[in-house]
Amino acid sequence: MRNMKELIDKLEKNRILSHDELAVLIEDNSKETLEYLNERADAVRRIAFGNSVYIRGLIEFTNYCKNDCFYCGLRLSNKNVDRYRLTKEQILDCCQKGYALGFRTFVLQGGEDPYWNDTRLLVLIEEIKARYPDCALTLSIGERPKESYEKLKLAGADRFLLRHETADAKHYAVLHPKEMSHENRVQCLKNLKEIGFQTGCGFMVGSPGQTTDTIIEDLLFIKELQPEMVGIGPFLPAADTPFSDREPGSVELTLRLLSIIRLMNPKVLLPATTALGTASESGRSRGIRAGSNVIMPNLSPSDVREKYSIYDNKLATGVEGSEGLKELKLEIEKIGYKIEVTRGDAPRV
């Protein structure tokens, strides 16, 4: 354990390790190593953010998607999905309820739905920002041309989440149909950074075909990109997909990687994802103690939450839902943190 502590201390000091050192750290599955890794990540996070945990109001506004990703329950070829698309009025109603509850960031998340073209999105974004000028608006709507991203930013969008899924092109081809390009995904992230979005990337832990080497590539890609946000969570299988019978990703490895990402990127905004809470009842609180500092309760209308089934048994009620905010605050306070009712922007690196 002494050698592992020295390795973790080296990562904390230098914010980087060699490929072989990262491999040793990732593959060490001892309880003692995980505890020390989480402890150091928590200390680094407290230097940058104190004990604050930021909340984002998640609005899953469409489950239509033109893509056929092999891991996603919303994939185009899944005919068993009960498709829905919120209207502008419904989305604005979600924002109104969220604002009253104290949310100061809204996250519009959806599949790559052709209905939501630039014209419709610009009207929606401008209306949200006009009504709630003190709020941040995050988009999570997939790959678009650079010109589209520029229009969305000009209309008032502040942040954009686009998981890179994997930094390895061959692994990307395992997870996606041939029509989708790893090169284009990476270029989209670079475009978002260049335009001035607070940009988020991320990957699934334990996705089919993932190896220690591909995880290291992900970590180094994140280090190079310098995103303001990173979202990771365990792979969870979805019905009616090619990976429906695969084993879910490891919660323990996810917690290990959350801490490694925090030590490599001290000021990054790092969610304790819904997938982590779905995979383990204590996943969200363990994620916070491992270095996470963002939670995204669901603001979507209750009658559509189960329809946004990107993986099986996704949590969307209780403390995962906006109506459970009081309970969530108590849960977070019990482990020594506090919910921060602010925009929660990324600090400048």
Salt bridges, closest charged atoms under 4 A:
GLU6 OE2 - ARG2 NE 3.36
GLU12 OE1 - ARG40 NE 2.84
ASP20 OD1 - HIS19 ND1 3.67
GLU21 OE2 - LYS10 NZ 2.72
ASP42 OD1 - ARG45 NH2 2.27
ASP42 OD2 - ARG46 NE 2.98
GLU60 OE2 - LYS314 NZ 3.03
ASP68 OD2 - ARG75 NH2 3.39
ASP82 OD2 - LYS307 NZ 3.40
ASP93 OD2 - LYS97 NZ 3.26
GLU112 OE1 - LYS66 NZ 3.93
ASP113 OD2 - ARG85 NE 2.77
ASP118 OD1 - ARG144 NH2 2.96
ASP118 OD2 - LYS151 NZ 3.92
GLU127 OE2 - ARG131 NE 2.72
ASP134 OD2 - ARG104 NE 3.60
GLU143 OE2 - ARG185 NE 2.63
ASP158 OD2 - LYS129 NZ 2.80
ASP158 OD1 - ARG343 NH2 3.75
GLU179 OE2 - LYS178 NZ 3.52
GLU194 OE2 - LYS146 NZ 2.81
ASP213 OD1 - HIS19 NE2 3.10
ASP218 OD1 - HIS164 NE2 2.97
GLU228 OE2 - LYS193 NZ 3.36
GLU252 OE2 - ARG286 NH1 2.91
GLU320 OE2 - ARG284 NH1 2.36
GLU323 OE2 - ARG305 NH1 3.03
GLU331 OE2 - ARG284 NH2 2.97
GLU340 OE1 - LYS338 NZ 3.95
ASP345 OD1 - ARG159 NH2 2.79
ASP345 OD2 - ARG343 NE 2.88
